């Protein structure tokens, strides 16, 4: 039995960045031998075990053969006869196909170290094209390591293009796709993830609503970058730069989908794109079964982001409707995330990345003013039921009028 570290632990150590997860492969062992040493089996698909003390994962060396469609369409074979090289060749990228023993001796049959030095994301073997999930994984790695100068090898991008055109991406489950998408959006340069998916044709297959934004112009006065797709990437880039959570990043990606529906004879204006885009945002949410908080914020940002930009001009009654839509009284954090998404949208414009966004503090102040209305005095006056609701609304509107006057003075 010989044990090696493989994958990300080796790759990241060689890159000089912190190692988070450690995967190990066991060569020359049987399931029975692992169990006899106290390892606990996990998963039904292939032989993976948890160490009896550390809980870390150890997988038996295995080969795999394509037997069906999609990510799960593989037959695995694990036995003591499977060599380390045979196990490594089934991995996605050469930089993930390096093994390391306890003395830090490296086994690198597919030249992963060379590609690390050259900053190239290259597939290990033609078998790469058998797994559609690898299209998303490579795009995610491109987003993660873009800051270090990594790029996808042309021949790997070509394989990804073939996979995208094959229809195999449609076989991916919503859960697997979302896992990769959500992880990619939380990388330092998530816009690179979208760029790579677009470059290989996968964006058109997975998110045609986002793909449709590229080449759609916007008014140059408001959008010096003009192209709606480029703007969306810039907004996503700003969201990462400002360390926004996943909910905000997802909303940033989807906020302008309605502009993809604008007839060409109406370009570069996009009248009512906020409302037109809602059905598209809901469709993308459903396709990937995004978590509820991501879904809700994306829809609200899509509908109201222009309200956020025009906050200083809104009538008190419109401001109150906006606050009610977000239920700021019970869910203040969601409104704070809306403000963040609006600010990222404002900054995601060529040459305007550092501009101030006074609307943010104005909206926070408005929410504070509305929340400051006390209910107890109204109860003491005898209001109850629907009448109480109307009385609260009147008082909140009055508070917002006072707030607007004070802020404008």
N, C-alpha and C positions, 0 to 999 in steps of 0.2 A: 504494500500500500504506500503510495507516494502522494503527498498533498501539495498543491500549488495555489497561490493567490492568482486570480485572473481578473480580466476586465478592468473596470473603473479604478480599482484600488491600485493596480500597477500603473495604469495610464496616468492617473493624477499625481502619483508619487514622482514619476519621471518628468511631469510638467512642473513639479515644484508647487503644486497647489494642495490645499487640505484634502485628505482622504476621508470620506464619510462612510460609505458602505464597503464592506469587504466580502467578496465572493471567493469561494474556494472550490477547486475541482479535485476529486479524488481518483487517482489512476490505479488500476490493479486491484480493486476491491469489489466485493459482492455486497448485496443488500444484507445478507445474513451476517457478514463480518461487521458491517456498520452497526447493526442492531445489537450484536454481541458486545460492542464497545460502549453501548449506552446511548447511541445517537437515536433521536426521535424522528420518524419519517413524517414528511409533510407533503401535501399535494398528491393528486392521483395521476397526473399526467406523466411525470417522470421522477426518477429517484433523487429526491432532495431530502436532506436530513438536517436537523438542528443539533448542534453540539450540546452534550449533556450539561455542561457548566456555563458556557458563554452564550448559548442560544444562537450563535452565528450559523449561517447556512453553509453546508457542504453538499456538493452535487457530484454524483458519480459521473465519470467521463462517459460521453454518449455520442452516438451519431444520430442523424435524423434524415428522414426521407419524406418528400412531399407526397401526401395521400389524399388531399382534398383542397377546397378553396379556403382562402383567408388565413388569418393568423393562427388558427387552431388546426389547420389541415396538415398535420405532420404526424408521422409515426416515429417514435424514439426507440433506440436500441442501446441499452447500457450493459456492459459486461467487463470483466477484468481484462479482456483482450483489446479493448478500445484504447488506442494510444492518445497521448496528450496532443499530438499534432492533428489527429482525427477529430478530437474534441474542439480544438481551436479553429479548424477550418469552417465549422458551421456557424461561427460568430459573424456579426454584421460587418464591422470595420477592422482594418488591420491594427489600428491603435487600441482596439479592444481585444485583440487576439494575441496578447503577450502574457506569458505566464512567469511566475517568480517563485522560487523555492525559499526555504527558511533562511538560506544564506544570501538571499537577494541575487542569486544567479538567475539570469533571464533565459527563457526559451522563446524565441521570436522567429518562427519559421516563415512568417508572411510579411516580414520587414516593417513591422509596426513602428519600431524606433526610427527608422528612416523617414516614415511619414509624419511622425511627431516632430522631427527636426524640420521637415519641409512644410509643416503646418497644412497637411492635406488629409481630408476625410475620404478614404478610399475603401471600397468593398474588398472583402477577403477573397471571394470566389464567385463564379456565376450563380451559385445557389442563393446568393443575396436576393435575386429577383423572384424567389419562391415565396417570400414573406412580405405581404403588402404593408405590414406595420413598420417595416424598416424605412419606408419613405418618410413617415412621420418622425421616426427616431433620428435619422440622419439630419433632417431639417432642424430637429431640436438640438442636436449636438452642434450644428452650425451656429445656432443662436447662442449656445453656451460658450463656445470657444471663439466667436467672431472677434472678441476683444484681444485675443492672442494671435490673430492673423490667420486663423484657419479658414479654408474654403473647401467646397466639395469638388472632388476630382471630376473632370469632364466625363470620363467613362462611367463613373458612378452615377452622375446626373442623368446620363443617357439610359442606364438601367432603371433608374427611378421614373424616367419618362415612359419607358416601355411598360412598367408596372401600372402607371397611372392610366395608360391607354388600354390596358388589358381588361379593365373592369374589376380587377381584384380588390381595389380599394373599397368597392361597394360591399364586399364580404366582411369588412371589419365591423365589429360590434360597436355600438355607441359608447359603451363603457371603456373599451380599449382605446378608442379614438380620443375620448375626453381625457383619459389619463395622460396621454402624450401631449395633447393640446394644452391642457392646464399647466403641465410642467414646463412646456415651452414658453408659455406666456409669462411665467415667473422667472425666466432667465434674464440675464443682464441686457440682452439685445433681442427681445422677442420679435421685433420687426423683421429680423433676418429669417426667422422661422417662416413667416408669410412669404418673404421674397423667394426662398428656396422652393417652397411648395408651388409657387407660381411659375418659377423657372422650369420645373419638371412637369407642369401640367396637372399637378395634384390638387391645387387650389380650386381649379375649375370643376374637379370631380367632387371634392369634399365640401367646399363653400363657394358655390357659383355666385352667390349673392355678394360676396366680398370680391371675387375675381372680376365681377362686372363693373366695379368702381374704377378700374384702371382704364385710362383713356377718356374718362368723363370729365369735362372741364367745369370749373367753378369761376365766379367773378374774381378777377385778379385783384380788385380793390380789397377784398376780404381775404383772399387766398393767393398770395404771391406765388405759391407752388403750383397753382391752377389745377393740376390733376387730382381728382378725388381719392384715387387709390394711394398716391404718394402722400397725400394729407393724412390718410388713415394710418399709414406706416409711421409717419412723424408723430402722430398723437400717441400711438403705442410706444414709440421710443421715449417720449416725454414721460409717460406713465411709469416706465421702468426706471428712468433717470430719477424720478421723484419717489421711488420705492412704494408705488401704489399697490394695494392688495389685488388679488385675483379678480374680485368682483368688478373693480374699477377698470382693470385691463380688458376684461371681457366686454364691458360696456363700451370702452373706447374703440375696440375692434369693430363693433356692430353699429355704432351710433349713426352713421350716415348711409345705411343701406338703401334708404329711400331714393337717394340720388341716382342709383343705378336704374331706376324705373323712369326717370325723366325722359320724355321724347326729345330727340336730337334738335328738333326745330325750336325747343324752348331753352336750349343751352345758351349761356352758362348758368342761367337762373334755375332754381329748383324749388318752385312754389309748393308748399305743403309737403315737402319731403319727409318731415317729421312723422306725419300721419301715414303717408304711403309706405314708409319703411317698417311700420309696426308688424305687419303680417310676415315680412321677411325675417325680422328679428325673432319672432315667435317660432318660425319654421326652423331656423338654425338652432335655437334653444332646444327645441324638441328633438331635432335630428341627433344631437349629441347628448341628450338628456343631462344638460348642464344642471348643477345644483340650484336649488330654488332661489337662493340669495343672488346668484349670478343672473339667473333668468329675470328676476324682478327688476334688478337695477338696470339691466340692459334695455328692457322695455321702457322704463321710466326715463332713462337718459335719452333714448331715441325720441321719445315724445316731447320732452321738455328742455332739451339742451339749449335751444335758442331762447327759451324763457330765461335760462341762466345767464346767457350773454346780455340780454336786455333787462336784467334785473333792476337797474337804476331807473329805467323808464316805466316799469310796470305800475299799473294802477293798484292801489291797496287791495281792491277786490280780486284782481288777477293774482296778486301776490298771495292772498289768503287761499285761493283755489289751489295754487301751486303747493303751498304748505300742507293743505288738506290731502292732496294727492299722494304725498309722501308719508302721511301720518306721522308728522314730526313730533307729535306729543308723546307717542308711544315708541317710535322708532327713530330717534334722533340720529343714530349712526348711519342709517341709510341716506338721509338727507346730506350728511357730511360727505359721504361717498359720491353723491350726485354732484356736489359742489366741486369735488376733486376732479371728476370726469370732465366737467365743463371747463375747468381751468386747464386741464391737459389738452382739451380740444382747442382752446384759445392759443396755447403755446405751440401746438403742432402745426405751425405755419412758417414758411421759409422766412428767416430774418426776424421773426417775432418770438423766438423761443424764450427770451429773457424778459418779455414785457410784463408789467404788473397786471393784476387781475382784481381790481377793487370790488368787483361783483361778489367775490367770495366772502369778504367780511360783511358786505351789505346783506347778503342772504343769511349769514349766521345771525346778524343783529335782528333781522326780521323774524327769524324763527324764535329767538330769545324773547322778543317782544310779544309774540303770539302765545308762547308758552307761559309768559308771565301773568296772563289773565287768571285771576283767582275764581274758582267755581263756588266756594263756600258762600260768599256774599249773595250770589244769585240763588242758591238754595234757601238761604235765610229769607229772601224776598218771596219765596213760595213757588219759584219756577220748578217744574218737573216734566219728565217725559220729553216729547218733541219741543215743547215750549222752552225747556231748559237748553236744548241744543241750539235753538234759534237765538236765545239770549247770549249764550257763550260766543256764537258766531258774530253777533253784533259787537260784543265787547272786544273780540279779537280784531275785528275790522277797525274799530275805533283806535285800538292800540297801534295798529299798523299805519293808520293815517297820521297819528302823532309821531311815530317812528320816522316815516317818510319825510314829514315836515322838518323834523329835527336834523335828519341826515342831510337834507338839502340846504339847510340854513348855512 
